[in-house]
């Protein structure tokens, strides 16, 4: 699916040798980041992730592409350290500074049946753009 022809928000995966590409888009940069995070969660599990716990994340970077990689890596860190999955994301971005709230739950291997473990967001195929319709797109490859 091409983001320039898609609904005003959404996410998709794209193939990349042994890794996985995630892409999110939306009417704002924050929504594109949220959608990409949902794509990452969907790569790990197809099960519903309950909003039982809340985690706050902050990131800062000099440009949107670096901020995007930092954002995904912050989520991956929280997933690994807290043994959690997140199914809802709320992002606020102002001048290179991101503040986000993540809602999720501890991983239940039986119910969630994790398909992979994200190890890190990379600069491979990294792009954060805004098209002529004003839709933001944020994509990169995740090392799994």
Order of alpha helices (4+ residues) and beta strands (2+ residues): beta-beta-alpha-beta-alpha-beta-beta-alpha-beta-beta-beta
